[in-house]
Amino acid sequence: MKKTIITVVGHDTVGIIAKVCTYLANNKINILDISQTIIDGYFNMMMIVDANQSAKSISELVTELDQIGDEIGVIIRCQHEDIFNKMHRI
């Protein structure tokens, strides 16, 4: 399974989850786990997704999610699970 970690951070506004999830659904990316919170007006979401069925490469996903983040005023980061784990290892 090609797991990918997606994080979304920024000022809370209507439609953030809808925009990100619509993109994922349109690209056949399944959400395996999701955590979302709003603290003092700041939106924070972390998702673990399965991108096995997507025809897009991880670099395409990174670029397109970055563009969506720019459109809606949040920062979206997308990393393959292996890279995420290596970066966050103690």
matplotlib code that plots the C-alpha trace (Angstrom):
import matplotlib.pyplot as plt

x = [0.0, 1.3, 0.4, 0.8, 0.6, -1.2, -1.2, -3.2, -2.6, -3.9, -6.6, -10.0, -12.4, -15.4, -14.7, -11.2, -12.1, -14.5, -11.9, -9.1, -11.5, -13.0, -9.5, -8.6, -11.9, -11.4, -8.0, -9.0, -7.2, -8.8, -8.7, -7.6, -7.4, -8.2, -7.7, -8.8, -9.0, -9.4, -7.5, -8.0, -9.1, -6.3, -7.3, -5.1, -5.7, -3.6, -4.7, -3.2, -4.3, -3.9, -2.8, -2.5, -5.4, -4.3, -2.7, -0.7, 2.8, 3.6, 5.3, 2.1, 0.1, 2.5, 2.3, -1.5, -2.2, 0.2, -1.8, -5.1, -3.6, -2.6, -6.2, -7.8, -5.2, -3.7, -0.5, -0.9, 2.0, 2.0, 4.7, 5.1, 4.9, 8.5, 9.8, 7.5, 8.6, 12.3, 11.9, 10.1, 12.2, 13.9]
y = [0.0, 3.4, 5.4, 9.2, 11.7, 15.0, 17.9, 21.1, 24.2, 27.7, 30.2, 28.4, 29.1, 27.4, 24.6, 23.5, 19.9, 19.8, 21.2, 18.7, 15.7, 16.5, 16.5, 13.2, 11.6, 12.8, 11.2, 7.9, 8.5, 6.8, 8.4, 5.8, 8.1, 11.7, 14.1, 17.7, 20.4, 24.2, 26.1, 29.8, 30.2, 28.0, 24.9, 21.9, 18.5, 15.4, 12.6, 9.2, 8.2, 5.3, 6.5, 3.1, 3.6, 7.1, 7.5, 10.4, 10.3, 11.6, 14.7, 15.5, 15.2, 17.5, 20.1, 20.0, 20.0, 22.9, 24.8, 24.0, 25.3, 28.6, 28.9, 28.5, 30.2, 27.2, 25.2, 21.7, 19.3, 15.8, 13.2, 9.5, 7.5, 6.4, 10.0, 11.2, 8.4, 9.1, 12.8, 12.3, 9.6, 10.4]
z = [0.0, -1.0, 2.2, 2.1, 4.9, 4.2, 6.6, 6.3, 8.4, 8.2, 9.3, 9.6, 6.8, 5.2, 2.7, 3.6, 4.2, 1.3, -1.2, -0.1, 0.1, -3.3, -4.8, -3.2, -4.3, -7.9, -7.9, -6.4, -3.1, -0.1, 3.3, 5.9, 8.9, 9.6, 12.5, 12.5, 15.1, 15.3, 17.9, 18.4, 14.7, 13.3, 11.3, 11.6, 9.8, 9.4, 7.0, 6.2, 2.7, 0.4, -3.1, -4.7, -7.1, -8.2, -11.6, -10.3, -8.9, -5.5, -7.1, -9.0, -5.8, -3.9, -6.7, -7.1, -3.3, -2.9, -5.6, -3.8, -0.6, -2.3, -3.6, -0.2, 1.9, 3.8, 3.7, 2.5, 2.7, 1.2, 1.9, 1.3, 4.5, 4.4, 4.1, 6.9, 9.2, 8.6, 9.1, 12.4, 13.9, 17.2]

ax = plt.figure().add_subplot(projection="3d")
ax.plot(x, y, z, "-o")
ax.set_aspect("equal")
plt.show()
